[in-house]
């Protein structure tokens, strides 16, 4: 085997290692995104039921379903405003750290898998 064949084999192995790394990182990203999506879906479902119950309860207390709906809607509008104002701190930094950990996580070949 000469140097040319060795170089071709080396480049082929490096290419395969790069492809495997990309597939692993892509699968981790997709796994995390699907997990986050599922958690958000469950959270939204819970919030819908909580908002419905809070509106009905407030409607009985205030004897006005319109006022109860406005109060509940105002609460969620205020919550949205707070999340919007702190979106960079809450979401951007979290996702940056998440992707840094996924893509630049050094793996010990002797360590047990998660």
LINSULGI-V947176 format. One record per pair of residues at least 24 apart in sequence whose C-alpha atoms are under 8 Angstrom apart, sorted by sequence separation. I is the first residue (numbers start at 1). J is the second residue. D is the distance in whole Angstrom. If there is no record, write none. Layout:
I|J|D  I|J|D
This chain:
29|99|8  29|102|7  28|102|7  25|102|6  25|103|6
